[in-house]
Amino acid sequence: MGALLYFQLQSLPDLRVPLIIQESLKDIYRKNTFFNMALMGELKSILNLFNSHKIPVIVLKGAYLAKEVYSKIGLREMVDIDLLVPDDKVEQAAKLLEILDYQSIGDYDASLEVEKSSGHQLPPFRKSFALPVIEIHWTICDPNETYQFDLTELWQRAKNTDFFGETALALAPEDLMLHLCHHASYHHKFNIGVRPLCDLARIIEHFQDQLDWQALQTTAERWQWQKGLYIMLAFAHYSLGVDLPNLILQAIEHGGIDQPTLAITKDELFVNRSTNNQHLSFKMTIPLVNFIEQPHFMEKIKLMIQQIFLNAQMMSERYPVESKYTDPKLYFYYLIRIRDLWQRYYQYTQQSMLGNTEVSAVTRRKYLLNQWLQEKSQ
């Protein structure tokens, strides 16, 4: 957020910011501008290759926001490029990235259909540590999530856009907002700070004359994403002063967002940005939280087994094994995974059992947020 903070401070000349902080923020902005320009160069090459092979592609999230929504390309910080391609073009898109010298971090080739049945993207592709990670998506949420999401609608509403002379697609403004809110709430459980709120503010300002708020509300409720949408818009409105129409304000008021939920969400978005708390909240994954909060011993055992014995595709993304059950190394690495999970989570489980107030508070907060998001709206 340093680049955006630097830009915002330029509009407040009477605010006395220490010179050392000004220079530090300016340096962040300058470096991010250079990085994003390099990123856009990579994206242009990828789009050129995809277009030559007639692969439609929707540019998602950060890259599109930096190019089209923020007033300057260096204001939106990012670490990867997210691209959505049709389901039947995923493997071809991956092979084309390899032509550009990108390599997959995991093995996707052997069991792509298995991955499609449980995930929403391929393992990340990387060319070098100096360049961004490329992520190829065939959808924007996991198929095992209990939503009524319709991918066909996204493609039908997608808009043509230009990326430095290369043709691409972008989500319609309403779908862009829905995707960002889903990503921040249902996917990350609000543990990614205030950047999504800033994104929402910029989107609403940029598309203010084009936004169809009624369509946004209708789609969110049809897809059962309204909780994530309304709570993110509520914080954008009350914390950043973003203007919202009465239609949305009334939906927020009657959307089942009670004060305890607002309070714990605020802790994740704002209070939890200190280094120690952020590290702790990041480490407390939803599977770990569910394990700690589960009161029944046998249910704990089931959760533990689920986390140890991942499918072959998921194991190939984490360990040097092939994504097929005939690979003998796979079974050895299940033992390695037991060790890894023990090293990663034992201390937090122990601290929670011993009554560590900080760990218990984070665990309870994340558990309640996840439960609230999963509950169906009336």
C-alpha positions, 0 to 999 in steps of 0.5 A, spaced: 500 500 500 506 504 500 505 506 493 498 508 493 499 512 500 505 516 497 500 518 491 494 520 496 499 524 500 501 528 494 494 531 494 495 533 502 501 538 501 499 542 508 500 535 511 507 535 515 510 528 513 517 527 515 522 527 509 525 520 511 518 517 510 516 521 504 522 519 500 521 512 503 514 512 500 516 515 493 522 509 493 516 504 493 512 508 488 518 508 483 520 501 484 513 499 483 512 503 477 518 499 474 516 492 476 509 493 473 511 496 467 515 489 466 509 485 468 505 489 463 511 487 458 510 480 460 503 480 459 503 483 452 507 478 450 503 472 453 496 476 450 500 476 443 501 469 443 494 467 446 491 471 441 495 468 435 492 461 437 485 464 438 485 463 446 480 468 449 483 470 455 480 475 461 485 479 465 483 478 472 484 482 478 491 486 479 493 487 472 487 489 469 486 494 475 493 497 475 492 498 467 485 500 467 482 503 473 488 506 477 490 513 475 497 511 474 500 504 473 504 504 479 499 505 484 496 498 484 502 493 487 501 486 485 506 479 485 502 475 479 498 475 473 491 472 473 488 470 467 482 466 466 481 462 459 476 457 457 476 450 460 478 447 454 483 451 452 487 450 459 492 445 457 494 449 451 495 455 454 500 452 459 504 449 453 504 456 450 507 459 457 512 454 456 514 456 449 515 463 453 520 459 458 515 459 463 515 453 468 510 450 472 511 450 479 507 443 480 506 438 475 499 439 472 500 435 466 498 428 468 492 429 472 489 435 469 482 433 470 483 431 477 485 438 478 479 441 475 474 437 479 477 440 486 481 447 484 480 453 480 487 454 477 493 450 475 500 451 479 503 457 478 508 458 472 514 462 473 520 464 469 525 467 474 524 471 481 525 477 477 518 477 474 511 475 476 508 469 477 503 467 472 496 463 474 492 460 469 485 459 471 479 456 468 474 458 473 474 463 479 472 459 485 473 452 487 468 447 484 466 444 491 464 451 494 457 451 495 455 457 491 450 457 485 456 461 481 455 461 473 461 461 469 458 462 463 455 469 465 462 471 466 464 470 459 457 473 456 458 479 460 466 480 459 468 486 455 473 487 450 479 491 452 486 493 450 493 492 453 498 496 450 496 494 443 494 487 444 486 485 445 484 481 451 477 481 455 476 484 462 470 482 467 464 487 467 464 492 472 459 488 477 463 482 476 469 485 477 466 487 484 463 480 485 470 477 484 474 482 488 469 481 494 469 473 493 476 473 493 477 477 500 472 474 504 470 467 502 477 465 499 482 469 504 477 470 510 479 478 510 486 476 512 489 480 506 488 487 509 485 494 506 487 493 499 481 490 496 477 496 500 481 501 496 480 497 489 473 497 490 473 505 492 477 505 485 472 501 481 466 505 484 469 511 482 472 509 475 465 506 473 460 510 477 456 512 470 456 505 468 455 500 474 448 497 474 447 496 482 441 492 481 444 487 477 450 487 482 445 485 487 441 480 483 447 476 481 450 476 488 444 473 491 443 468 485 450 466 486 449 466 494 455 471 494 451 477 498 454 476 505 461 477 502 459 483 497 455 487 503 460 486 508 466 489 504 462 494 501 460 496 508 467 497 510 468 501 504 463 506 505 464 507 513 471 506 513 473 510 506 467 514 505 465 510 498 458 513 496 453 507 495 446 508 493 440 507 497 439 500 494 445 497 497 445 501 503 438 498 505 441 491 503 447 492 508 442 494 513 438 488 512 443 483 510 444 479 516 451 483 518 450 483 526 455 487 530 459 482 533 461 480 525 463 487 524 467 487 530 471 481 528 471 482 521 474 489 522 480 485 527 482 481 520 482 487 516 485 493 520 487 491 527 490 485 525 496 488 521 501 488 526 507 484 524 506 479 530 498 478 529 498 478 521 503 472 522 499 469 527 493 470 523 496 467 516 499 461 519 492 459 522 489 456 516 481 454 516 483 447 516 487 448 523 482 453 525 476 447 524 481 442 527 482 446 534 475 448 534 472 441 533 470 438 540 469 431 538 475 427 538 473 422 532 471 428 528 478 431 529 481 425 527 477 425 520 480 432 519 487 430 520 486 425 515 483 429 510 489 434 511 495 429 511 492 424 505 491 430 499 490 427 492 495 426 488 495 433 484 495 437 490 501 433 493 505 434 486 504 442 487 507 441 494 512 436 493 517 433 488 512 427 486 508 426 479 500 427 480 498 420 479 498 414 484 502 410 481 508 414 483 512 410 489 515 417 491 508 419 493 507 415 499 513 416 502 512 424 501 505 422 505 510 421 511 514 427 509 507 431 509 506 428 516 512 431 519 511 438 515 504 439 518 507 437 525 512 442 524 507 448 522 501 447 526 503 443 533 505 449 536 499 453 535 495 447 537 499 446 543 498 454 545 491 454 544 490 447 548 494 451 554 490 457 553 494 462 550 489 468 549 492 471 543 492 464 539 485 462 542 482 469 540 485 469 533 482 462 532 475 463 535 475 469 530 477 466 524 472 460 526 466 465 527 467 468 520 468 462 516 461 459 519 458 466 518 460 466 511 458 459 510 451 460 513 446 461 507 442 467 507 435 467 509 
